[in-house]
């Protein structure tokens, strides 16, 4: 298997990061965490899963933080995961084929987002570019950052067999906090 580094940026995620990293552990990925200034137990918890926990001075730029974490990875292939995302399904053999066949492509993962409208619970699924080779791609955009080729153009994307459950907007208070941060 081609080695993959999972790159995570974090700030005050002690309610999510352990579950996130615990679910990744069976895959034997290198895990890189860039902490952007946590004052809770995020760093301590992340350190239970990896010795690659780094401090990044937050500069109001998500791409800068993502690219910092990518630069700390040992492997060229990187998978981006957020602290509030938990691995549900993965087929490492098929992902290996993707990486061999599309070295400068971006793998689209499935992210399942639970939500509730008037007490009715549902899940919205979306595809997001998260697996790529850092020799060809990086992040651009201060907020709602996107994977781009190094020349700034859009990469070719492919669906890959990897599903994450996104806990992030389940709690209304968390959704409001993130909306305020984004503004």
C-alpha positions in Angstrom: 0.0 0.0 0.0 1.3 3.5 -0.9 1.7 5.3 2.4 -0.9 8.0 3.2 -0.6 10.8 5.8 -3.9 12.0 7.3 -3.6 15.8 8.0 -5.9 17.4 10.5 -6.1 21.0 11.7 -7.6 21.5 15.2 -8.6 24.1 17.7 -10.5 23.2 20.9 -11.7 19.9 19.6 -11.3 17.8 22.7 -14.9 16.7 22.3 -14.2 15.2 18.9 -10.5 14.5 18.2 -10.1 11.2 20.1 -13.0 9.6 18.3 -11.8 10.9 14.9 -8.2 9.6 15.4 -9.3 6.3 17.0 -11.3 5.4 13.9 -8.4 6.1 11.7 -5.9 4.0 13.7 -6.7 0.6 12.1 -5.7 1.9 8.6 -2.1 2.5 9.8 -2.0 6.0 8.3 0.6 8.5 9.5 -1.4 11.1 11.4 -0.3 14.8 11.4 -2.2 17.3 13.6 -1.7 21.1 13.3 -3.2 22.7 16.4 -4.1 26.4 15.9 -4.2 27.4 19.6 -6.3 25.0 21.7 -6.8 25.9 25.3 -8.6 22.6 26.1 -7.2 19.0 26.0 -7.0 18.7 22.2 -3.2 18.5 22.0 -3.0 16.0 24.9 -5.6 13.8 23.3 -4.1 14.0 19.8 -0.7 13.1 21.3 -2.2 9.7 22.4 -2.5 8.8 18.7 0.5 10.5 17.0 3.8 12.1 17.9 3.3 14.5 15.0 1.4 17.3 16.7 2.5 20.7 15.8 1.6 24.3 16.7 0.4 26.6 14.0 -0.1 30.3 14.8 -3.6 31.0 13.6 -3.7 33.7 10.9 -7.4 33.6 9.8 -6.5 31.5 6.8 -7.7 27.9 6.6 -5.5 27.1 3.6 -2.4 28.3 5.4 -3.2 25.9 8.2 -4.0 23.0 5.9 -0.8 23.6 3.8 1.2 23.7 7.0 -0.1 20.3 8.1 0.5 18.9 4.6 4.1 20.2 4.8 4.7 18.3 8.1 3.6 15.0 6.5 6.2 12.4 5.7 4.2 11.0 2.7 3.3 12.7 -0.6 -0.2 11.3 -0.5 -2.4 13.1 2.0 -5.9 12.6 3.2 -7.5 15.6 4.8 -9.9 14.9 7.8 -11.5 17.4 10.2 -11.7 16.6 13.9 -15.5 16.3 13.8 -15.4 13.7 11.0 -15.4 10.0 11.8 -14.4 7.2 9.4 -17.3 5.1 8.5 -16.2 3.0 5.5 -13.0 2.7 3.5 -11.7 0.3 0.8 -7.9 0.7 0.9 -7.3 -1.7 -2.0 -9.5 0.4 -4.3 -8.0 3.6 -3.1 -4.5 2.2 -4.0 -5.8 1.6 -7.5 -7.0 5.3 -7.6 -3.6 6.5 -6.5 -1.8 4.4 -9.1 -4.1 5.4 -12.0 -4.6 9.1 -11.1 -1.3 10.4 -9.5 -2.3 14.1 -10.0 -6.1 13.6 -9.5 -8.1 14.4 -6.3 -10.1 11.7 -4.6 -13.7 12.7 -3.7 -14.7 11.2 -0.4 -18.4 10.9 0.7 -19.3 13.0 3.7 -22.5 12.2 5.5 -24.0 15.3 7.3 -26.8 14.6 9.7 -29.4 17.3 10.2 -32.8 17.8 11.7 -35.7 19.9 10.4 -38.7 20.3 12.7 -37.6 17.3 14.7 -37.2 15.0 11.6 -33.7 13.6 11.4 -32.1 13.0 8.0 -28.6 12.8 6.4 -27.3 14.8 3.5 -24.4 13.3 1.6 -21.8 15.3 -0.3 -18.6 14.6 -2.2 -15.5 16.5 -1.2 -12.0 16.5 -2.6 -9.8 15.2 0.2 -7.2 12.7 -1.1 -4.3 14.0 -3.3 -0.6 14.0 -3.9 1.1 17.1 -2.5 3.6 17.1 -5.4 0.7 18.3 -7.6 -1.9 19.9 -5.3 -2.3 22.3 -2.4 -5.1 24.3 -0.7 -6.2 27.8 -1.7 -8.8 30.1 -0.2 -9.0 31.8 3.2 -12.3 30.1 4.2 -14.1 27.2 2.5 -10.6 26.3 1.2 -10.4 24.2 -2.0 -7.8 21.7 -3.3 -6.1 23.2 -6.4 -3.3 22.2 -8.7 -0.1 24.0 -7.9 -0.7 26.3 -10.9 -4.0 27.3 -9.4 -6.2 25.4 -11.8 -8.9 22.9 -10.9 -7.8 19.2 -10.6 -9.5 16.3 -12.2 -11.6 14.5 -9.5 -12.6 10.9 -8.9 -14.9 9.3 -6.5 -13.1 7.0 -4.0 -14.5 4.4 -1.6 -14.1 6.4 1.7 -17.0 7.7 3.8 -16.8 10.1 6.7 -19.6 10.9 9.2 -19.6 14.7 9.9 -20.7 15.4 13.4 -20.0 19.1 13.1 -23.3 20.7 12.6 -25.5 18.3 14.7 -25.6 20.7 17.6 -27.3 24.0 16.8 -24.9 25.8 19.2 -21.9 24.4 17.2 -23.4 25.5 13.9 -23.8 29.1 15.3 -20.3 29.1 16.6 -18.9 28.1 13.3 -21.0 30.5 11.4 -19.8 33.4 13.6 -16.2 32.2 13.1 -16.6 32.1 9.4 -18.0 35.6 9.3 
